[in-house]
């Protein structure tokens, strides 16, 4: 819900409560909430007017931890900085499109004879010294693998006629987006457009996060993708 809508809704609730009773803890908390929302909106408008953009890759919580190292479990600023750099480089996202081959322009999966998937990831120019693509073979998901295969097979080139009667072609299918994450417990996964995130790799899941996603070991795929040590994940 947009911030302005939240403010209008809070003001409406306060108006109703004021008509019912002047005092009360609930009315007090609603007024406090309205004040917080209005202050946030004023800050956003001030940032827009000044041309200021507030972004923090790595999370504000971890960034602020450097100012209280001991309380946050760090023995030195260098130890904090290592965590900070690892968090900032921990993921990348490849957006899918139904108009592209295999549902994605930059990361395309193909179905092999044994049912596994082979990912072909296009690298940015800065990382393409030894080639423009990385190929990741033998990908299989313990959960939702059939759904991903069905989405891939739905991609096809369709012929149609223009208004002038000339033949033309377009691509139809399902958008498939990929997010590659650096985690201690890794997996390789994808997300279909309009569908929930699916599955893990072949290994049994060993843990889950608070959103209910489960993870298992992922081998060295992430090492090749992000160039950092440790197993990596994608969901």
Secondary structure, DSSP 4 states (H G I P E B T S, - for coil): --HHHHHHHHHHHHHHHHHH-S--HHHHHHHHHHHHHHHHHHHHHHHHHHT-----TT-HHHHHGGGSTTTTT-SSHHHHHHHHHHHHTSEEEE---TTSGGG-SSEEEEE-TTS-EEEEEEPPGGG-TT-SEEEEEEE--SSSHHHHHHHHHT-EEEEEE-TTS-EEEEEE---EEEEEEE-SS-----EETTS------SSPP-EE-TTS-EE---TTHHHHHH--SS-EEE-
